[in-house]
Amino acid sequence: MPEAGAAPPSRLRIAVYAICLNEAEHVRAFMQSAQGADLVCIADTGSTDGTPDLFRELGAVVHHIRVDPWRFDDARNAALALVPGDVDVCVSLDLDTVLHPGWRAIIERVWTGPVNQINYTEIWARTPTGAPRQFLDNRIHARRGFRWSGPCHEYVVASGVQAHAVTATDLVMEQRHDPDKQRGQYLPMLQMAAAEQPHERRHAHYLGREYAFHDRGEEALAEFERYLAFEPARFDAERSATLRLMAEIERKAGHIDRSLSLFRQAVDENPALRGAWIDLAYAYYQAEAWERCYDAARQAIARPDLVREYGEESWCGVIPEDLAAICGWRLGHFQDALRFGRAALAQAPDVERIRANVEKMEAALAAGAPASGQTIAAIKG
């Protein structure tokens, strides 16, 4: 790294490493966020847009690799092998992902004793209101004793050592996805993963999800059923997510009763999951089941807004206080509806529909004129 990005004195030698292909537009933000690393190690897989030269200009060490046939795990293992052996901590970073400031100090704080891996917060998207959609990931690991597995949606695993992971939720990576980036190879690679490791539940979930993304509902449902046949594991949030994906497929097919049943099962899988309650509430909202939506939204509101595992978050992108305000007003719970509306507005001050609803409720209550069944602006979509 250049002098401006030099790391402070530390007993730890930390490297950021990545694979890339034609990612020139992301290089500057990537390198800016990696300031503080002792080394940035890039494995370029055939860029033609000047990505390697730009990385070198900004202080990264660039290697050229060829992976044929392509697999993400083979590529990441090749990149990891290029990281010098005297590195203590490896930070795997995608080119469209940035580290939030302060990341190195957090690693130095928690990397003690037997620790050889860190669970951190990954923001994988943001809602239209800017709220983060996040989960815990674990791609910070010791230089030795770890490898990548899986041709797609690959994951890092301990190999020949015992993993001793520590969780640091204040260490944050944020993905800034390029919507135009081609991801068409994911489906065949996930099919390959499921064929290679038919007893790995993770592959069943992600293959089913990919089928769902491609509107191949019957194949998605079959793969999700295969996932659910596995013995329940620690990841009950992932099981909840599977059930909600199944519910959405059934909803799109017009099987509303089946869809609602699956959304309820997703809540039953772990009633502590706030996201599952939000998705259930929105499913009731779409079915115009106002009382049930109101109850489910309040259940969501009563739970902490803390996402720590994949599957805990809501996928419908709505604010439960907004649902509670709309349904509560319709049901005649006027004061509570206004309270929920104001809470929704505090979370999304730029959403004019919510602001207009709050103003309408305030005016109606001030005039003493609200009436049961009266409606305020609905959520579109």
C-alpha positions in Angstrom: 0.0 0.0 0.0 1.2 3.6 -0.5 2.3 5.7 2.5 -1.1 7.4 2.8 -2.6 4.1 3.5 0.1 2.6 5.7 -1.0 0.6 8.6 -0.3 1.6 12.2 2.3 -0.4 14.1 0.7 -3.8 15.1 1.8 -7.3 15.9 -0.7 -8.5 13.2 0.1 -8.5 9.6 -3.2 -8.2 7.7 -3.9 -8.8 4.0 -7.0 -8.0 2.0 -7.3 -10.4 -0.9 -9.8 -10.7 -3.8 -10.5 -12.2 -7.2 -11.6 -9.9 -10.0 -12.6 -9.6 -13.7 -13.2 -6.3 -15.4 -13.9 -4.4 -12.2 -12.2 -1.1 -13.0 -15.2 1.0 -11.8 -14.9 -0.5 -8.3 -11.2 -0.3 -7.8 -10.8 3.1 -6.3 -13.6 2.6 -3.7 -12.2 -0.8 -2.9 -8.7 0.4 -2.3 -9.9 3.4 -0.3 -11.8 1.1 2.0 -8.8 -1.3 2.3 -6.5 1.5 3.6 -4.8 0.2 6.7 -4.1 -3.3 5.3 -0.4 -4.3 5.2 -1.1 -5.8 1.8 -3.8 -5.9 -0.9 -3.4 -9.0 -3.0 -5.5 -9.3 -6.2 -5.9 -12.4 -8.4 -7.1 -11.1 -11.8 -8.8 -13.8 -13.9 -8.5 -12.1 -17.3 -9.6 -8.5 -17.2 -9.5 -6.4 -20.4 -10.6 -3.0 -19.0 -7.4 -1.9 -17.3 -8.3 -3.3 -13.9 -4.8 -4.8 -13.1 -3.0 -1.6 -14.0 -5.3 0.6 -11.9 -4.8 -1.7 -8.9 -1.0 -1.6 -9.3 -1.2 2.2 -9.6 -3.0 2.3 -6.2 -0.5 0.0 -4.5 -2.0 -3.5 -4.8 0.0 -6.6 -5.7 -1.6 -8.1 -8.7 -1.3 -11.7 -10.0 -2.9 -13.3 -13.0 -4.6 -16.6 -12.7 -6.6 -18.9 -14.9 -9.4 -21.1 -13.6 -10.9 -23.4 -16.2 -13.5 -24.7 -15.8 -14.6 -21.8 -13.7 -15.5 -22.3 -10.0 -15.5 -19.6 -7.4 -14.0 -21.9 -4.7 -11.0 -22.8 -7.0 -10.5 -19.1 -7.8 -10.6 -18.0 -4.2 -8.3 -20.8 -3.1 -5.9 -19.8 -5.9 -6.0 -16.2 -4.6 -5.5 -17.3 -1.0 -2.4 -19.3 -2.1 -0.9 -16.1 -3.4 -1.1 -14.3 0.0 2.4 -14.5 1.6 2.8 -17.0 4.4 3.9 -14.4 7.0 0.4 -12.8 6.9 -1.6 -13.4 10.1 -5.1 -12.3 9.1 -6.8 -12.6 5.7 -9.8 -10.4 4.7 -11.6 -11.7 1.7 -13.4 -8.9 -0.1 -15.4 -8.8 -3.3 -14.7 -6.0 -5.6 -18.2 -4.5 -5.2 -17.9 -4.6 -1.4 -16.3 -2.0 0.9 -15.0 -2.1 4.5 -16.6 0.5 6.8 -14.0 2.7 8.5 -12.3 1.4 11.7 -12.2 -2.2 10.5 -8.5 -2.8 11.3 -8.7 -1.5 14.9 -11.6 -3.9 15.4 -9.6 -6.9 14.1 -6.7 -5.9 16.4 -9.0 -5.7 19.3 -10.7 -9.1 18.9 -7.9 -11.2 17.4 -6.5 -12.7 20.6 -5.6 -16.1 22.0 -6.9 -18.9 19.9 -9.1 -16.7 17.6 -8.5 -17.6 13.9 -11.8 -16.4 12.3 -14.1 -13.4 12.7 -17.9 -13.2 12.2 -18.8 -9.7 11.1 -21.8 -7.7 9.8 -22.4 -8.0 6.0 -24.8 -5.4 4.6 -25.9 -7.1 1.4 -28.6 -4.6 0.3 -30.6 -1.6 1.5 -34.4 -1.2 1.4 -35.9 1.7 -0.5 -35.8 3.7 2.8 -32.1 3.1 3.2 -32.4 0.5 6.0 -29.7 -2.1 5.9 -30.4 -5.7 5.0 -27.7 -7.6 6.7 -26.4 -10.9 8.2 -23.3 -12.3 9.8 -20.6 -13.5 7.5 -17.2 -15.1 8.3 -14.7 -14.3 5.5 -12.0 -13.0 7.8 -9.7 -15.9 8.7 -6.2 -16.9 9.5 -3.8 -17.3 6.6 -3.3 -21.0 7.3 -5.9 -23.7 8.0 -8.7 -22.4 5.9 -10.0 -23.1 2.4 -13.0 -22.3 0.2 -15.7 -24.9 -0.7 -18.5 -24.8 -3.3 -18.5 -23.8 -7.0 -21.0 -21.0 -6.3 -22.2 -19.2 -3.1 -18.8 -20.6 -1.8 -17.9 -20.5 1.8 -14.8 -20.6 3.8 -14.2 -23.6 6.1 -11.5 -24.7 8.5 -9.3 -27.4 7.1 -7.0 -29.3 9.4 -7.5 -26.9 12.3 -10.3 -26.2 14.8 -12.1 -22.9 14.0 -12.1 -20.5 16.9 -14.5 -17.7 15.7 -15.3 -14.5 17.5 -18.2 -12.2 16.6 -17.6 -8.5 16.0 -20.8 -7.0 14.8 -19.3 -3.5 14.7 -17.0 -4.7 11.9 -19.0 -4.0 8.8 -18.6 -4.8 5.1 -21.2 -3.5 2.6 -22.0 -4.8 -0.8 -22.7 -2.3 -3.5 -24.0 -4.6 -6.2 -23.8 -3.7 -9.9 -27.3 -4.5 -11.2 -25.9 -5.0 -14.7 -23.4 -7.6 -13.6 -24.0 -11.0 -15.3 -24.8 -13.8 -12.9 -26.1 -16.3 -15.4 -23.5 -18.9 -14.4 -24.8 -19.2 -10.9 -27.6 -21.7 -11.7 -25.5 -24.3 -13.5 -22.8 -24.0 -10.8 -25.4 -24.5 -8.0 -26.7 -27.5 -9.8 -23.1 -28.8 -9.9 -22.7 -28.1 -6.2 -25.9 -30.0 -5.4 -24.8 -32.9 -7.5 -21.3 -33.0 -5.9 -22.5 -32.8 -2.3 -26.2 -34.0 -2.3 -26.1 -34.2 1.5 -25.1 -30.6 2.0 -28.3 -28.7 3.0 -26.7 -25.3 2.1 -26.7 -26.3 -1.6 -30.3 -27.4 -1.6 -31.4 -24.0 -0.2 -29.3 -21.9 -2.6 -30.2 -24.0 -5.6 -33.9 -23.7 -4.7 -33.5 -19.9 -4.3 -31.8 -19.6 -7.7 -34.7 -21.6 -9.3 -37.1 -19.1 -7.7 -35.1 -16.2 -9.0 -35.5 -17.7 -12.5 -39.3 -18.2 -12.0 -38.9 -22.0 -12.1 -41.3 -22.5 -9.3 -41.8 -26.2 -9.4 -38.1 -27.0 -9.4 -37.6 -24.5 -6.6 -40.3 -26.0 -4.5 -38.8 -29.5 -5.1 -35.4 -28.3 -4.0 -36.8 -26.6 -0.9 -38.7 -29.7 0.0 -35.3 -31.6 -0.2 -33.8 -29.0 2.1 -36.6 -29.3 4.6 -36.1 -33.1 4.7 -32.7 -32.6 6.4 -32.6 -32.8 10.1 -33.1 -29.3 11.6 -29.8 -27.6 12.4 -28.7 -24.6 14.2 -29.8 -22.4 11.3 -33.5 -22.3 12.0 -33.4 -18.8 10.4 -32.4 -20.4 7.2 -35.3 -22.8 7.5 -37.6 -19.9 8.1 -36.2 -18.2 5.0 -36.8 -21.4 2.9 -40.4 -21.5 4.0 -40.9 -17.8 3.1 -39.4 -18.4 -0.3 -41.8 -21.3 -0.8 -44.7 -19.1 0.4 -43.9 -16.4 -2.2 -43.8 -18.9 -5.0 -47.2 -20.2 -4.0 -48.5 -16.6 -3.7 -47.4 -15.8 -7.3 -49.1 -19.0 -8.4 -52.4 -17.8 -6.9 -52.4 -20.4 -4.1 -53.1 -17.8 -1.3 -54.2 -20.2 1.4 -51.1 -22.4 0.9 -48.9 -19.3 0.8 -50.3 -18.0 4.1 -49.9 -21.4 5.7 -46.2 -21.4 4.7 -45.7 -17.8 6.0 -47.2 -18.9 9.3 -44.9 -22.0 9.4 -41.9 -19.7 8.9 -42.9 -17.7 12.0 -43.4 -21.0 13.9 -39.9 -22.1 13.0 -38.6 -19.4 15.3 -41.1 -16.9 16.7 -38.2 -14.6 17.7 -37.4 -13.7 14.1 -38.7 -10.2 13.5 -38.3 -10.5 9.7 -40.5 -13.6 9.5 -43.3 -11.6 11.3 -42.9 -8.7 8.9 -43.2 -11.0 5.9 -46.3 -12.7 7.5 -47.8 -9.3 8.2 -47.3 -8.1 4.6 -48.7 -11.4 3.3 -51.9 -10.7 5.3 -51.8 -7.1 4.0 -51.8 -8.3 0.4 -54.7 -10.7 1.3 -56.6 -7.7 2.8 -56.7 -9.6 6.1 -56.5 -6.3 8.1 -56.9 -7.6 11.6 -54.3 -10.4 11.1 -51.9 -8.0 9.4 -52.3 -5.5 12.4 -51.6 -8.3 14.9 -48.5 -9.7 13.0 -47.1 -6.2 12.4 -47.3 -5.4 16.2 -45.6 -8.8 16.8 -42.7 -7.6 14.6 -42.5 -4.2 16.2 -42.2 -5.8 19.6 -39.1 -7.7 18.6 -35.6 -6.2 18.4 -34.5 -5.0 15.0 -31.2 -7.0 15.1 -30.2 -9.2 12.2 -27.4 -11.6 13.0 -28.0 -14.6 10.7 -29.0 -15.1 7.1 -32.8 -15.5 7.0 -33.6 -13.3 10.0 -34.3 -10.3 7.9 -37.5 -9.4 6.1 -37.4 -9.8 2.4 -40.5 -7.8 1.5 -38.9 -4.4 2.2 -41.7 -2.8 4.2 -41.8 -1.1 7.6 -44.0 -2.9 10.1 -45.0 0.4 11.8 -46.3 1.5 8.4 -48.4 -1.7 8.1 -49.7 -1.2 11.7 -50.6 2.4 11.0 -52.5 1.6 7.8 -54.4 -1.4 9.3 -54.9 0.2 12.7 -56.5 3.2 11.2 -58.8 1.1 9.1 -59.7 -0.9 12.1 -60.5 2.1 14.3 -57.4 2.1 16.5 -56.8 5.7 15.7 -54.4 6.9 18.4 -52.3 3.8 18.0 -52.3 4.1 14.2 -51.0 7.7 14.5 -48.3 6.5 16.9 -47.2 3.8 14.5 -47.4 6.2 11.6 -45.1 8.7 13.3 -42.7 5.8 14.1 -42.7 4.8 10.4 -42.1 8.4 9.3 -39.1 8.6 11.7 -37.6 5.6 9.9 -38.4 6.8 6.4 -38.7 10.6 6.5 -38.4 10.9 2.7 -41.4 8.7 1.9 -44.1 11.2 1.0 -46.9 8.6 1.3 -46.1 7.9 4.9 -45.8 11.7 5.6 -49.1 12.4 4.0 -50.7 9.6 6.0 -49.5 11.0 9.2 -50.7 14.5 8.3 -54.1 13.1 7.4 -54.4 11.2 10.7 -53.3 14.2 12.7 -55.9 16.4 10.9 -58.7 13.9 11.4 -58.0 13.4 15.1 -57.7 17.2 15.6 -61.1 17.6 14.0 -62.6 14.8 16.0 -63.8 13.2 12.8 -62.1 9.8 12.3 -64.4 6.9 11.4 -63.8 3.2 11.5 -63.1 1.8 8.0 -61.6 5.1 6.9 -58.5 4.5 4.7 -55.2 6.2 4.3 -52.8 5.7 1.4 -51.8 2.1 0.8 -48.5 0.5 0.0 -48.1 0.0 -3.7 -47.0 -3.4 -5.1 
